[in-house]
Amino acid sequence: MTNDTVIKEVAGKVAIVTGAASGIGRAVVELLRERGAKVVAEDVNPTVQDLACDGVAPLVADITVDGSAEAAVTLAEERFGALDILVNNAGRILYKELIELSREEWDWQMQTNVTGAFLHSREAQKAMMGRRSGAIVNIASYASFFAFPGISAYAASKGALAQLTRTQALEAIPHGIRANAIGVGDVVTNILDHFREDGRAFLAEHGGKAPIGRAADPREIAEIVAFLASERASFMVGAVVMADGGMSVPVG
C-alpha cells in the first residue's frame, strides 16, 4: 500500500460527523475532508457553521431530537449524493456521585451519548443498506469498561454505546455495513467546560495518569476514525479499539 493510498483512504466517501463544532468532532471533519471525503458536520452549537466550505455542509441540530438524524441523512444524500460513513462523536459528561444524581441529570447524560447515537445509527443504516456498504464509528470511552467515582451516569452511557456498537455490528454486517467503536481516553477538548473553567487543563493533568504519561490530541483520535471508516479496516466488525494511552491496561 502506497502512502498516497493511505492519504486518500476515504476519497469519494460521504460522511456525517456529530458533535462537529469542536474537539474530536472538528478534528475528524478536517481529517476526513483532507483525505477526500465530503462531510455533513452536525452540532447543536451554531459555530459549526464556521466549517462550511466546498465539501463540508454544516447542520445545526440537536442530535437527541426526533427528525435530526433524518435531516442529517437527507442533507448528505441531497448535497453529496450518498452516505457512506457515520461518526457518532457527540457526547457530554457529568461528574456527580450516584446518590446525588437527579433523574433529569441522568436523562441529560443518556440522551446525547446513547439516544442520539441510536437515532443516527438507525437512520444511517437504513440509508446504507441499499448500497450494501458503509461504516459506522462510535466514539466510546475507556469508561465503557472501567470506572472511577463520580462518573456513574457517564460510564453507564458509554457502556451502553459499546454494546449498541456490538449489536448493530451483528445486524448490519450481512448488509455490508461495519460498525466499530473507539475506547477513547483523556483527550484535551472542551467537554468539561460546562461545569469547570479549567476543563482543558484538568484533562491534560488527568491524562498524565495514563501509562503514556499524557492526554491525547483530538487529531490522534481522528486518525483512528479515518482508519475504521476506510477499507483498510474491512475485517473489523463490532470492535471497540482502545485508544487511551494504556489507561485500561491492568497493572499487576
TAKA-V684997 format. One record per helix or strand. SS is the DSSP state (alpha for helix, beta for strand). FROM is the first residue (numbers start at 1). LEN is the number of residues. If there is no record, write none. Layout:
SS;FROM;LEN / SS;FROM;LEN
This chain:
alpha;3;5 / beta;14;5 / alpha;23;12 / beta;38;6 / alpha;46;6 / beta;53;1 / beta;56;5 / alpha;68;13 / beta;85;4 / alpha;98;3 / alpha;103;27 / beta;134;8 / alpha;142;3 / alpha;152;24 / beta;177;8 / beta;187;1 / alpha;199;9 / beta;216;1 / alpha;218;12 / alpha;231;3 / beta;240;4
